[in-house]
Amino acid sequence: MNRVSVGEAGRQFEELLERVVRDGVTVELERNHQVVARLSPAGRRMPVADLNRFFADLPSLSADAQAFADDVARIRKQLPPESDPWA
């Protein structure tokens, strides 16, 4: 991973952005020897219209579905209740 100062990134922003897009690299931006941000490639985006096809193509849990649901329920019972439902 490449690391540059915030000042240097400002002076070379177009070049850094081109490397991120073209080469897929992530560049860490640092200030006072601490990483304060990362410039990285955006993930592949999918149109909402394609979501049904995406989910349909995922492998099915079939017989494991109930065992998975039971495991999740058991684990949730062991966790303390959340104080803020939006957290």
N, C-alpha and C positions, 0 to 999 in steps of 0.2 A: 504494500500500500504506500502510495506517495504522500508525503507530508510537506506542506508549505506554510509560511506565515500568512496571516490575514492580509497584511500589506502587499506581499508578493502576489497573492491570489488576486487582489484588486488590480494590480498592474498587468497581470497575465491572464485575466479572466477568460477572454475569448479563446486563448490557446488551451487553458485548462479544460474549458467546456468541450472543446473539440476532441481532446484526448478521452474525456469521459464518454462522449457519444460514440466516437470512432472505435476506441480500444476497449471500452467497457471497464475502465479502471475507476477506482474510488480514490479521491484525494481528500486527505484530512487537512483541515485548516487549524492552525494553532496560533495562540496568543499567549505570550509569556510562558512558553514551553508547555502549554496545556492545549489539548485538542478541544476546540470549541464548536466545530461543525464538520460535516462531511459532505462532499459533493460526489454523488454517485449516480449511476444510470437509473432511470425510472424503470420500474417493472413493466412487463408487458401488460397492456390494458385489454380488457375484453368487453365488447358491447353487451349491454344487458340482454339484448335479443338472443345472444349465444349462450346464456347461462343454462337454460334447460338442456341443451345438447351437451354442455360440459358436464353437468351433473349426471345425465343419462349414461355418459361414457365412463363414469367412475365405477370401480368394481363394487359389486353388491356384497353386503355382509351376509346375506341369506341366513343360514342357520346360526351364524354367530351374532345376529342382530340382538336377540333377546339376552344372550349372555353379556354382550356389551352394555346394553341398557341396565341390566342388573348390576354390573360392576360400577357404572357411573352413579346409580342410585346409592349403592353401598358407600362409595367414596364421599358423596355429598353429605350423607348422614354423619360422617366422621368429622366433617369440617364445621367450625363454629359458624353460626349464622352471621350474615353480613349486616352491619349496622346501617349502611347506606345502600339501597337497592340499585342506585345508579353508579356505584363505584366499580 
